Amino acid sequence: MKRILVTGGTGFLGKNVVKLLKTKKFDVYSCSRKEGTDILDYKSFKEFVKKIKPEVLIHCAAHVGGIAYNALHPVEVFEDNVGIGLNVVKVCNEVGVNHVINIMPNCVYPGHLTEYEESKFWDGPIHDSVLTYGLPRKMFWGACFAYCQKNKAFKPIHLVFPNMYGPNDPFEIIRSHALGALIVKIVDAKDKNKKIVEIWGTGKPVREWIYVEDSAEAILKTLENSEKFSPNEIMNIGVRKGISIKDLAFMIKETAGWEGDFVFKTEMHDGAMKKILVAEKMKEKLSWEPTTKLEDGIKKTVEWYKKNKKNL
């Protein structure tokens, strides 16, 4: 039985990781501001980790939001994620937590690319629309690189994910990614008999989506196969195909049973036009692929939102 600490364990992904690991009989602990430990408070966080003495730290914590949220809070998003990352790496090395599984968003990749391969991780700058969020997350790799030179026992692994969705998504228009925000707008439009839903941008950008329970499963598979990884290795986790925001909106519309029309706010920023992760390494190392089809995941997510929207 491994003792595991999940940072951000009350968040969207972290909650699912904690739940899955507990079903597999791991000794699991969670760390979040909601639970009384702020990772940005270095002394408090270090004392917490020393008390738990985990064998593995799974790093899910982040100050996260969509493009609109990042534009409204660029300094807070940048500073918080730099601070969170540096504190996690430093505390792990000072306390002796040598095994870290770090979660990264796909926006850490160069903005000019449309398909993201691990070998192209450093092939250009991050897209401007996500730089204040993506760069601090990428700096985590750099901090780990530095500590790997100093501590040969330190063995971080970095998993890069596409956009996640599913039950317990934040479901806030400003803070959610496109899929969650569209579910809120469309389901609410049906409930309120609205005939129009506005969509930010042209609807043309293509995005890849992974169901959050599949994301948790990928982390478990990585934990189980950790001996296959070199220190500080990067691996993509993905479904290997995308869908345009416009097509995604119509899929949610059909699932929700709404009969109105979309108006695309073309003056709003689209961001990068296409983001797809190449995930051959994932198939090879984990002998695994995500199993939830987008249609099925959307159906589950829409039903969850309908049942829980009054409490959100």
PyMOL commands that set and color helices and strands:
alter all, ss='L'
color gray80, all
select helices_A, chain A and resi 12-23+33-35+42-52+67-72+74-95+106-108+118-120+128-150+178-191+212-224+226-228+245-256+280-286+294-311
alter helices_A, ss='H'
color red, helices_A
select strands_A, chain A and resi 3-7+27-31+56-59+99-105+115-116+155-161+163-165+196-200+206-207+209-211+233-236+243-244+261-265+276-277
alter strands_A, ss='S'
color yellow, strands_A
deselect
rebuild
show_as cartoon
